[in-house]
Amino acid sequence: MASLQRHSTHTLVQPRHWRKAWAALRRLVADPERTDEVFEILDALAGGSYEKHFQLFRKSPDGARLLRERPQLLPALADRAKLRALPQGSFGRCYADFMDGANLTAEGLIEAEQEALARINEQKNYGEDRNYFNGRLRDMHDLWHVLTGYGRDEAGEAANLAFTLGQIPDLGVALIVLAAGILGPKDITMKWPRYLLRAWQRGRRTSMLSSVPYEELLKLPIEEVRNQLRVVPAEEAHPSGIIVANSLDRARPQVA
């Protein structure tokens, strides 16, 4: 596929491929660890949602500064030794503990994205500004886990995506969250769908996280960062507690 180059002030809309999205969703449901399938769904249903958020990012004061200065988030997140040396309770230390506990690396999302693009035989190049924004948005995913308290279990991933949908309205993310809501545990109280709805509402109420200069916040206490970014406290968003569970189609989530 030929590279698509656009200046930041122009708009870019991609065609939607529902058949590819449904096939990738089926594979993701069969194996929730296949993060590459998430990237394929997002790519297949991108449409204009990515572009709309990029324009919001570009016009925001922090986003404009990031585009000018081009700080690199991935090296800051990949330097695990430096993050572990930060004080206990700091944002960066909490991130390092989260990644260590889940046996994850900051580069893991890049590998998953590249695997998805290799499978669909596409190379994405939308110009320097959009490429920078896309990479930064990808790399901050696990930071949002830390900010929200949603874990790396299946319930936590679904809640983090619902939160993300509140931040960035995107058809691909919405499809995954809808599938999680439908396949999750069912009872007369609709506890699980209401939990995802609360996560979405939490994302809506939080400041725009895509334009945050995270490199400058890693050394700060995590609660100070949450307050600064107006992340709704977990106990307020989920009075019954954060749900922790795997195999959502077969087991009732356990409250942490």
Backbone as CSV, one residue per row, in Angstrom:
resi,resn,N_x,N_y,N_z,CA_x,CA_y,CA_z,C_x,C_y,C_z
1,MET,0.842,-1.192,0.000,0.000,0.000,0.000,0.871,1.234,0.000
2,ALA,0.600,2.174,-0.863,1.403,3.373,-0.949,1.260,4.193,0.312
3,SER,2.351,4.857,0.716,2.313,5.699,1.902,1.399,6.875,1.667
4,LEU,0.688,7.287,2.738,-0.187,8.438,2.673,0.442,9.570,3.461
5,GLN,0.786,10.658,2.802,1.392,11.799,3.461,0.378,12.925,3.505
6,ARG,0.188,13.517,4.689,-0.709,14.649,4.833,-0.103,15.646,5.802
7,HIS,-0.260,16.933,5.522,0.146,17.961,6.461,-0.854,17.981,7.607
8,SER,-0.430,18.447,8.777,-1.270,18.403,9.963,-2.596,19.119,9.800
9,THR,-2.644,20.166,8.968,-3.870,20.940,8.852,-4.880,20.280,7.923
10,HIS,-4.502,19.246,7.195,-5.426,18.532,6.324,-6.050,17.373,7.105
11,THR,-7.201,16.944,6.667,-7.853,15.823,7.332,-7.579,14.527,6.587
12,LEU,-7.624,13.434,7.331,-7.330,12.129,6.758,-8.384,11.147,7.248
13,VAL,-9.105,10.540,6.326,-10.129,9.560,6.668,-9.787,8.247,5.972
14,GLN,-9.792,7.150,6.721,-9.473,5.845,6.161,-10.759,5.050,5.913
15,PRO,-10.774,4.215,4.898,-11.954,3.366,4.654,-12.100,2.332,5.758
16,ARG,-13.326,1.903,6.011,-13.576,0.881,7.028,-13.752,-0.479,6.360
17,HIS,-13.191,-1.514,6.999,-13.237,-2.880,6.468,-13.873,-3.786,7.534
18,TRP,-15.186,-3.909,7.488,-15.905,-4.652,8.516,-15.564,-6.129,8.513
19,ARG,-15.375,-6.705,7.341,-15.086,-8.145,7.287,-13.772,-8.455,8.009
20,LYS,-12.760,-7.636,7.781,-11.487,-7.828,8.479,-11.652,-7.653,9.979
21,ALA,-12.456,-6.654,10.367,-12.659,-6.387,11.790,-13.348,-7.556,12.488
22,TRP,-14.394,-8.111,11.854,-15.110,-9.234,12.455,-14.210,-10.455,12.578
23,ALA,-13.401,-10.728,11.558,-12.499,-11.878,11.601,-11.478,-11.709,12.729
24,ALA,-10.923,-10.503,12.858,-9.952,-10.246,13.926,-10.615,-10.333,15.297
25,LEU,-11.862,-9.874,15.400,-12.572,-9.945,16.678,-12.799,-11.395,17.091
26,ARG,-13.155,-12.249,16.146,-13.343,-13.663,16.464,-12.045,-14.276,16.992
27,ARG,-10.939,-13.918,16.368,-9.655,-14.447,16.830,-9.306,-13.898,18.214
28,LEU,-9.629,-12.645,18.463,-9.347,-12.034,19.767,-10.183,-12.678,20.864
29,VAL,-11.450,-12.963,20.577,-12.320,-13.619,21.558,-11.787,-15.009,21.879
30,ALA,-11.279,-15.705,20.861,-10.735,-17.049,21.073,-9.450,-17.015,21.888
31,ASP,-8.674,-15.934,21.741,-7.413,-15.811,22.467,-7.221,-14.351,22.869
32,PRO,-7.678,-13.960,24.061,-7.605,-12.565,24.494,-6.191,-12.008,24.622
33,GLU,-5.170,-12.883,24.605,-3.788,-12.403,24.688,-3.265,-11.887,23.351
34,ARG,-4.047,-12.046,22.287,-3.601,-11.628,20.962,-3.779,-10.117,20.782
35,THR,-2.868,-9.358,21.357,-2.945,-7.899,21.261,-2.853,-7.426,19.816
36,ASP,-2.183,-8.195,18.969,-2.079,-7.805,17.562,-3.452,-7.739,16.906
37,GLU,-4.397,-8.568,17.364,-5.743,-8.532,16.799,-6.448,-7.215,17.144
38,VAL,-6.154,-6.667,18.314,-6.713,-5.367,18.685,-6.265,-4.312,17.680
39,PHE,-4.984,-4.314,17.348,-4.467,-3.346,16.380,-5.107,-3.535,15.008
40,GLU,-5.364,-4.794,14.631,-5.993,-5.035,13.335,-7.430,-4.503,13.320
41,ILE,-8.149,-4.687,14.422,-9.517,-4.154,14.510,-9.497,-2.635,14.442
42,LEU,-8.599,-2.022,15.183,-8.509,-0.560,15.181,-8.182,-0.035,13.787
43,ASP,-7.293,-0.712,13.094,-6.926,-0.284,11.744,-8.092,-0.460,10.781
44,ALA,-8.807,-1.587,10.907,-9.895,-1.874,9.969,-11.054,-0.902,10.102
45,LEU,-11.284,-0.382,11.305,-12.452,0.475,11.541,-12.060,1.916,11.881
46,ALA,-10.857,2.301,11.518,-10.363,3.630,11.909,-11.252,4.759,11.416
47,GLY,-11.627,4.714,10.151,-12.468,5.785,9.608,-11.852,7.145,9.855
48,GLY,-12.623,8.064,10.430,-12.117,9.401,10.725,-11.934,9.676,12.199
49,SER,-12.152,8.663,13.069,-12.075,8.901,14.508,-10.662,9.265,14.955
50,TYR,-9.673,8.566,14.420,-8.276,8.864,14.748,-7.941,10.299,14.352
51,GLU,-8.380,10.683,13.160,-8.068,12.019,12.659,-8.704,13.100,13.529
52,LYS,-9.941,12.863,13.960,-10.615,13.851,14.808,-9.835,14.071,16.098
53,HIS,-9.370,12.991,16.700,-8.639,13.151,17.953,-7.263,13.766,17.707
54,PHE,-6.644,13.433,16.585,-5.355,14.056,16.272,-5.503,15.570,16.158
55,GLN,-6.584,16.022,15.519,-6.786,17.466,15.379,-7.019,18.116,16.745
56,LEU,-7.731,17.435,17.658,-7.879,17.951,19.015,-6.526,18.025,19.718
57,PHE,-5.736,16.984,19.547,-4.387,16.943,20.118,-3.545,18.088,19.580
58,ARG,-3.553,18.267,18.272,-2.723,19.281,17.630,-3.076,20.690,18.086
59,LYS,-4.367,20.925,18.361,-4.829,22.258,18.728,-4.728,22.548,20.227
60,SER,-4.501,21.507,21.021,-4.372,21.723,22.458,-2.989,22.298,22.772
61,PRO,-2.850,23.115,23.829,-1.533,23.697,24.158,-0.455,22.647,24.391
62,ASP,-0.770,21.599,25.174,0.234,20.559,25.433,0.543,19.760,24.179
63,GLY,-0.476,19.456,23.379,-0.254,18.706,22.150,0.609,19.483,21.180
64,ALA,0.339,20.774,21.032,1.144,21.613,20.140,2.597,21.650,20.611
65,ARG,2.795,21.728,21.925,4.171,21.743,22.450,4.868,20.409,22.204
66,LEU,4.133,19.310,22.376,4.734,18.004,22.110,5.141,17.868,20.650
67,LEU,4.313,18.377,19.737,4.652,18.301,18.314,5.870,19.160,17.985
68,ARG,6.019,20.263,18.708,7.187,21.123,18.474,8.463,20.501,19.029
69,GLU,8.381,20.012,20.259,9.587,19.566,20.964,9.920,18.096,20.717
70,ARG,8.919,17.301,20.355,9.097,15.880,20.017,9.795,15.069,21.117
71,PRO,9.393,15.174,22.385,9.979,14.266,23.380,9.560,12.833,23.057
72,GLN,10.424,11.884,23.374,10.159,10.481,23.058,9.736,9.740,24.319
73,LEU,8.510,9.253,24.317,7.964,8.585,25.497,8.534,7.183,25.676
74,LEU,8.715,6.449,24.590,9.134,5.052,24.703,10.450,4.883,25.459
75,PRO,11.507,5.662,25.156,12.754,5.481,25.926,12.569,5.721,27.417
76,ALA,11.711,6.684,27.775,11.464,6.959,29.199,10.784,5.771,29.869
77,LEU,9.904,5.096,29.144,9.189,3.954,29.714,10.015,2.675,29.669
78,ALA,10.934,2.597,28.717,11.744,1.386,28.561,12.901,1.327,29.554
79,ASP,13.269,2.474,30.139,14.380,2.510,31.098,13.871,2.048,32.460
80,ARG,13.676,0.737,32.586,13.062,0.183,33.783,13.919,0.428,35.024
81,ALA,15.249,0.392,34.875,16.124,0.606,36.031,15.927,2.011,36.605
82,LYS,15.826,2.992,35.742,15.617,4.367,36.195,14.257,4.520,36.865
83,LEU,13.249,3.861,36.327,11.913,3.938,36.906,11.860,3.249,38.271
84,ARG,12.560,2.113,38.391,12.571,1.406,39.676,13.288,2.210,40.748
85,ALA,14.188,3.092,40.339,14.938,3.911,41.298,14.120,5.086,41.824
86,LEU,12.960,5.343,41.226,12.102,6.433,41.691,11.465,6.068,43.026
87,PRO,11.015,7.059,43.802,10.425,6.771,45.116,9.196,5.868,45.019
88,GLN,9.001,5.058,46.037,7.804,4.238,46.125,6.576,5.139,46.094
89,GLY,5.585,4.771,45.282,4.374,5.574,45.182,4.409,6.620,44.093
90,SER,5.559,6.769,43.445,5.637,7.708,42.321,4.988,7.072,41.093
91,PHE,4.582,7.904,40.156,3.930,7.430,38.941,4.831,6.459,38.188
92,GLY,6.089,6.846,38.000,7.020,5.995,37.260,7.295,4.678,37.960
93,ARG,7.410,4.714,39.291,7.651,3.476,40.050,6.425,2.567,39.973
94,CYS,5.239,3.150,40.066,4.010,2.352,39.945,3.916,1.711,38.567
95,TYR,4.333,2.461,37.532,4.334,1.905,36.179,5.313,0.728,36.090
96,ALA,6.518,0.909,36.636,7.513,-0.167,36.594,7.005,-1.399,37.330
97,ASP,6.383,-1.190,38.496,5.842,-2.320,39.258,4.740,-3.025,38.473
98,PHE,3.889,-2.240,37.813,2.810,-2.825,37.006,3.383,-3.670,35.869
99,MET,4.367,-3.139,35.168,4.946,-3.862,34.038,5.706,-5.098,34.507
100,ASP,6.421,-4.979,35.632,7.132,-6.134,36.180,6.143,-7.227,36.581
101,GLY,5.061,-6.817,37.250,4.075,-7.783,37.723,3.390,-8.527,36.594
102,ALA,3.203,-7.846,35.464,2.541,-8.464,34.316,3.538,-9.060,33.331
103,ASN,4.846,-8.948,33.642,5.898,-9.452,32.756,5.796,-8.838,31.363
104,LEU,5.635,-7.512,31.319,5.485,-6.777,30.067,6.693,-5.891,29.820
105,THR,6.883,-5.522,28.565,7.902,-4.543,28.201,7.240,-3.390,27.468
106,ALA,7.864,-2.223,27.531,7.316,-1.059,26.834,7.288,-1.281,25.330
107,GLU,8.193,-2.116,24.823,8.255,-2.380,23.387,7.226,-3.398,22.917
108,GLY,6.553,-4.052,23.855,5.636,-5.124,23.483,4.502,-4.674,22.586
109,LEU,3.969,-3.473,22.823,2.873,-2.974,21.995,3.346,-2.669,20.578
110,ILE,4.591,-2.224,20.450,5.138,-1.987,19.108,5.199,-3.299,18.338
111,GLU,5.664,-4.340,18.993,5.763,-5.646,18.338,4.390,-6.144,17.904
112,ALA,3.378,-5.951,18.766,2.023,-6.395,18.424,1.484,-5.601,17.236
113,GLU,1.732,-4.302,17.231,1.266,-3.472,16.124,1.950,-3.871,14.820
114,GLN,3.257,-4.099,14.867,3.994,-4.478,13.670,3.557,-5.842,13.156
115,GLU,3.234,-6.746,14.072,2.739,-8.071,13.666,1.424,-7.947,12.911
116,ALA,0.540,-7.079,13.421,-0.755,-6.877,12.755,-0.561,-6.260,11.374
117,LEU,0.295,-5.252,11.271,0.513,-4.586,9.985,1.188,-5.518,8.986
118,ALA,2.086,-6.384,9.474,2.739,-7.339,8.572,1.726,-8.333,8.023
119,ARG,0.767,-8.732,8.871,-0.232,-9.709,8.433,-1.150,-9.127,7.361
120,ILE,-1.512,-7.850,7.515,-2.384,-7.239,6.512,-1.580,-6.586,5.395
121,ASN,-0.242,-6.757,5.466,0.654,-6.302,4.401,0.509,-4.800,4.138
122,GLU,0.568,-4.022,5.204,0.490,-2.572,5.069,1.575,-1.900,5.901
123,GLN,2.076,-0.799,5.407,2.981,0.057,6.150,2.329,1.429,6.264
124,LYS,2.128,1.874,7.501,1.428,3.125,7.722,2.419,4.282,7.819
125,ASN,2.214,5.294,6.987,3.025,6.503,7.080,2.132,7.681,6.718
126,TYR,1.682,8.391,7.726,0.757,9.491,7.518,1.421,10.849,7.736
127,GLY,2.738,10.889,7.667,3.448,12.129,7.904,4.009,12.175,9.315
128,GLU,4.992,13.017,9.530,5.722,13.016,10.789,4.842,13.306,12.000
129,ASP,3.968,14.293,11.895,3.146,14.662,13.050,2.220,13.536,13.458
130,ARG,1.519,12.939,12.489,0.590,11.865,12.812,1.319,10.597,13.253
131,ASN,2.438,10.303,12.641,3.208,9.141,13.071,3.675,9.302,14.517
132,TYR,4.099,10.504,14.858,4.529,10.789,16.234,3.355,10.619,17.202
133,PHE,2.219,11.182,16.840,1.027,11.087,17.677,0.595,9.632,17.845
134,ASN,0.570,8.879,16.752,0.149,7.486,16.799,1.053,6.663,17.718
135,GLY,2.371,6.852,17.577,3.306,6.102,18.416,3.158,6.462,19.878
136,ARG,2.976,7.722,20.144,2.830,8.166,21.524,1.537,7.618,22.139
137,LEU,0.462,7.653,21.368,-0.822,7.142,21.843,-0.732,5.649,22.146
138,ARG,-0.043,4.924,21.303,0.155,3.480,21.525,0.961,3.245,22.808
139,ASP,2.026,3.998,22.992,2.943,3.743,24.100,2.359,4.102,25.459
140,MET,1.348,4.969,25.503,0.793,5.383,26.790,-0.309,4.446,27.299
141,HIS,-0.627,3.401,26.548,-1.723,2.506,26.933,-1.552,1.969,28.346
142,ASP,-0.365,1.458,28.673,-0.164,0.864,29.989,-0.082,1.925,31.082
143,LEU,0.286,3.150,30.734,0.223,4.238,31.706,-1.216,4.477,32.144
144,TRP,-2.160,4.301,31.225,-3.570,4.473,31.568,-4.038,3.365,32.508
145,HIS,-3.485,2.163,32.348,-3.773,1.098,33.305,-3.379,1.544,34.717
146,VAL,-2.207,2.142,34.817,-1.705,2.567,36.123,-2.548,3.702,36.689
147,LEU,-2.916,4.646,35.854,-3.721,5.779,36.311,-5.105,5.339,36.785
148,THR,-5.687,4.362,36.117,-7.047,3.940,36.433,-7.109,2.852,37.491
149,GLY,-6.051,2.044,37.587,-6.067,0.902,38.492,-6.643,-0.353,37.865
150,TYR,-6.988,-0.297,36.566,-7.476,-1.489,35.880,-6.288,-2.395,35.559
151,GLY,-6.408,-3.687,35.888,-5.294,-4.605,35.730,-5.121,-5.139,34.315
152,ARG,-4.191,-6.099,34.206,-3.905,-6.709,32.910,-4.713,-7.979,32.698
153,ASP,-5.582,-8.320,33.649,-6.500,-9.433,33.450,-7.533,-9.034,32.402
154,GLU,-8.377,-9.979,31.985,-9.339,-9.689,30.916,-10.338,-8.606,31.325
155,ALA,-10.788,-8.647,32.577,-11.707,-7.612,33.040,-11.028,-6.250,33.036
156,GLY,-9.762,-6.228,33.448,-9.018,-4.975,33.471,-8.784,-4.415,32.084
157,GLU,-8.468,-5.282,31.125,-8.258,-4.817,29.754,-9.562,-4.273,29.166
158,ALA,-10.660,-4.963,29.433,-11.949,-4.491,28.924,-12.306,-3.140,29.531
159,ALA,-12.075,-2.986,30.840,-12.382,-1.722,31.501,-11.476,-0.605,30.997
160,ASN,-10.200,-0.923,30.766,-9.276,0.096,30.261,-9.673,0.535,28.849
161,LEU,-10.168,-0.400,28.046,-10.635,-0.033,26.707,-11.927,0.782,26.779
162,ALA,-12.801,0.465,27.738,-14.010,1.274,27.916,-13.625,2.688,28.337
163,PHE,-12.652,2.792,29.228,-12.123,4.095,29.641,-11.536,4.831,28.428
164,THR,-10.782,4.100,27.607,-10.190,4.671,26.398,-11.269,5.172,25.455
165,LEU,-12.362,4.432,25.343,-13.473,4.847,24.486,-14.071,6.158,24.977
166,GLY,-14.082,6.368,26.280,-14.543,7.639,26.819,-13.608,8.776,26.477
167,GLN,-12.327,8.465,26.338,-11.338,9.460,25.954,-11.336,9.713,24.448
168,ILE,-11.398,8.626,23.682,-11.266,8.702,22.224,-12.391,7.896,21.582
169,PRO,-13.483,8.516,21.196,-14.564,7.768,20.521,-14.042,7.106,19.249
170,ASP,-14.039,5.794,19.233,-13.450,5.038,18.124,-14.285,3.787,17.905
171,LEU,-14.663,3.531,16.662,-15.542,2.418,16.356,-14.890,1.076,16.663
172,GLY,-13.587,0.948,16.415,-12.900,-0.304,16.699,-12.875,-0.614,18.182
173,VAL,-12.550,0.394,18.996,-12.559,0.205,20.446,-13.970,-0.112,20.917
174,ALA,-14.961,0.588,20.359,-16.354,0.349,20.747,-16.769,-1.087,20.446
175,LEU,-16.336,-1.643,19.315,-16.681,-3.018,18.959,-16.111,-4.004,19.969
176,ILE,-14.863,-3.794,20.385,-14.238,-4.698,21.353,-14.936,-4.605,22.703
177,VAL,-15.246,-3.383,23.136,-15.919,-3.197,24.418,-17.321,-3.812,24.383
178,LEU,-18.017,-3.634,23.264,-19.349,-4.229,23.119,-19.270,-5.749,23.209
179,ALA,-18.296,-6.333,22.542,-18.125,-7.792,22.597,-17.832,-8.246,24.019
180,ALA,-16.978,-7.492,24.723,-16.663,-7.838,26.115,-17.916,-7.768,26.980
181,GLY,-18.747,-6.762,26.745,-19.977,-6.621,27.516,-20.959,-7.760,27.260
182,ILE,-21.045,-8.183,26.005,-21.980,-9.248,25.640,-21.496,-10.608,26.130
183,LEU,-20.176,-10.858,26.016,-19.632,-12.171,26.355,-19.347,-12.317,27.845
184,GLY,-19.366,-11.224,28.573,-19.068,-11.268,29.996,-20.174,-11.918,30.809
185,PRO,-19.966,-12.013,32.124,-20.953,-12.668,33.002,-22.296,-11.957,32.967
186,LYS,-23.339,-12.734,33.081,-24.701,-12.198,32.967,-25.485,-12.486,34.247
187,ASP,-26.139,-11.456,34.759,-27.067,-11.642,35.869,-28.140,-10.571,35.754
188,ILE,-29.148,-10.693,36.582,-30.308,-9.816,36.470,-29.969,-8.359,36.770
189,THR,-28.880,-8.131,37.507,-28.501,-6.760,37.857,-27.674,-6.081,36.769
190,MET,-27.259,-6.826,35.738,-26.427,-6.271,34.661,-25.151,-5.651,35.226
191,LYS,-24.583,-6.313,36.218,-23.421,-5.768,36.918,-22.237,-5.509,35.990
192,TRP,-21.942,-6.455,35.115,-20.759,-6.314,34.262,-20.929,-5.211,33.210
193,PRO,-22.022,-5.161,32.450,-22.195,-4.044,31.518,-22.208,-2.680,32.217
194,ARG,-22.799,-2.624,33.410,-22.826,-1.355,34.137,-21.432,-0.966,34.600
195,TYR,-20.604,-1.959,34.898,-19.212,-1.706,35.269,-18.457,-1.076,34.092
196,LEU,-18.643,-1.634,32.900,-17.998,-1.075,31.714,-18.523,0.328,31.411
197,LEU,-19.812,0.536,31.620,-20.383,1.866,31.417,-19.747,2.876,32.362
198,ARG,-19.528,2.476,33.596,-18.880,3.366,34.564,-17.445,3.673,34.153
199,ALA,-16.745,2.676,33.592,-15.380,2.908,33.118,-15.384,3.909,31.957
200,TRP,-16.362,3.781,31.058,-16.502,4.728,29.946,-16.776,6.138,30.465
201,GLN,-17.685,6.250,31.413,-18.003,7.553,31.991,-16.783,8.148,32.694
202,ARG,-15.995,7.299,33.303,-14.762,7.760,33.958,-13.805,8.363,32.944
203,GLY,-13.687,7.709,31.794,-12.839,8.249,30.733,-13.340,9.585,30.226
204,ARG,-14.642,9.727,30.118,-15.242,10.982,29.648,-14.954,12.135,30.606
205,ARG,-14.891,11.845,31.900,-14.734,12.889,32.900,-13.277,13.273,33.140
206,THR,-12.355,12.442,32.664,-10.927,12.690,32.863,-10.414,13.683,31.819
207,SER,-9.374,14.443,32.171,-8.738,15.353,31.213,-8.268,14.587,29.982
208,MET,-8.021,15.291,28.880,-7.564,14.651,27.652,-6.149,14.102,27.866
209,LEU,-6.041,12.787,27.984,-4.781,12.169,28.369,-3.801,12.013,27.211
210,SER,-4.269,12.102,25.989,-3.368,11.903,24.850,-2.335,13.021,24.740
211,SER,-2.628,14.197,25.277,-1.709,15.336,25.138,-0.861,15.566,26.381
212,VAL,-0.885,14.646,27.313,-0.151,14.820,28.570,1.348,14.575,28.363
213,PRO,2.217,15.454,28.850,3.669,15.227,28.774,4.113,14.276,29.891
214,TYR,3.881,13.011,29.702,4.093,12.033,30.771,5.534,12.008,31.284
215,GLU,6.489,12.279,30.408,7.886,12.253,30.819,8.137,13.162,32.022
216,GLU,7.359,14.246,32.113,7.546,15.222,33.189,6.825,14.824,34.469
217,LEU,5.980,13.801,34.408,5.148,13.436,35.554,5.589,12.154,36.248
218,LEU,6.495,11.407,35.629,6.845,10.089,36.151,7.412,10.145,37.559
219,LYS,8.092,11.229,37.896,8.722,11.323,39.216,7.750,11.782,40.309
220,LEU,6.553,12.218,39.918,5.586,12.729,40.887,4.801,11.603,41.550
221,PRO,4.269,11.844,42.749,3.416,10.828,43.390,2.205,10.510,42.521
222,ILE,1.831,9.253,42.458,0.757,8.817,41.571,-0.554,9.529,41.895
223,GLU,-0.853,9.751,43.168,-2.108,10.414,43.518,-2.100,11.872,43.084
224,GLU,-0.943,12.512,43.136,-0.839,13.887,42.650,-1.089,13.948,41.144
225,VAL,-0.574,12.974,40.412,-0.784,12.926,38.961,-2.258,12.684,38.663
226,ARG,-2.876,11.761,39.380,-4.304,11.492,39.163,-5.145,12.740,39.421
227,ASN,-4.827,13.460,40.491,-5.573,14.684,40.790,-5.349,15.734,39.709
228,GLN,-4.114,15.875,39.271,-3.781,16.861,38.244,-4.527,16.590,36.945
229,LEU,-4.678,15.308,36.605,-5.324,14.922,35.351,-6.823,14.665,35.510
230,ARG,-7.317,14.882,36.703,-8.738,14.721,37.004,-9.230,13.296,36.715
231,VAL,-8.399,12.321,37.036,-8.812,10.924,36.928,-9.747,10.623,38.097
232,VAL,-10.965,10.267,37.808,-11.948,9.988,38.856,-11.433,8.842,39.726
233,PRO,-11.399,9.021,41.062,-10.908,7.944,41.933,-11.664,6.640,41.698
234,ALA,-10.942,5.540,41.814,-11.548,4.230,41.554,-12.742,3.964,42.467
235,GLU,-12.628,4.381,43.724,-13.725,4.114,44.657,-14.974,4.926,44.330
236,GLU,-14.798,6.036,43.635,-15.950,6.823,43.195,-16.534,6.251,41.906
237,ALA,-15.655,5.885,40.965,-16.123,5.330,39.695,-16.736,3.953,39.877
238,HIS,-16.165,3.154,40.786,-16.621,1.778,41.000,-16.784,1.537,42.503
239,PRO,-17.905,1.941,43.071,-18.094,1.814,44.524,-17.968,0.382,45.047
240,SER,-18.257,-0.598,44.198,-18.167,-1.993,44.632,-16.774,-2.575,44.476
241,GLY,-15.847,-1.784,43.938,-14.478,-2.242,43.782,-14.104,-2.507,42.336
242,ILE,-12.799,-2.604,42.084,-12.274,-2.938,40.764,-12.437,-4.434,40.532
243,ILE,-13.004,-4.806,39.409,-13.214,-6.222,39.089,-11.940,-6.817,38.505
244,VAL,-11.584,-7.974,38.989,-10.417,-8.710,38.486,-10.892,-10.097,38.072
245,ALA,-10.733,-10.443,36.790,-11.183,-11.762,36.325,-10.618,-12.056,34.951
246,ASN,-10.407,-13.325,34.671,-10.078,-13.805,33.341,-11.196,-14.719,32.867
247,SER,-11.140,-15.102,31.596,-12.162,-15.962,31.000,-13.549,-15.399,31.261
248,LEU,-13.771,-14.172,30.782,-15.018,-13.476,31.064,-16.249,-14.198,30.542
249,ASP,-16.065,-15.033,29.531,-17.218,-15.742,28.991,-17.556,-16.990,29.810
250,ARG,-16.704,-17.314,30.789,-16.936,-18.549,31.536,-16.986,-18.355,33.048
251,ALA,-16.529,-17.219,33.540,-16.438,-17.063,34.994,-16.913,-15.680,35.431
252,ARG,-17.481,-15.628,36.595,-17.932,-14.360,37.152,-16.709,-13.609,37.695
253,PRO,-16.588,-12.315,37.383,-15.444,-11.554,37.905,-15.429,-11.523,39.425
254,GLN,-14.247,-11.464,39.967,-14.058,-11.320,41.399,-13.680,-9.869,41.702
255,VAL,-14.226,-9.332,42.747,-13.936,-7.949,43.116,-12.665,-7.898,43.919
256,ALA,-11.741,-7.034,43.466,-10.450,-6.928,44.160,-10.609,-6.190,45.481
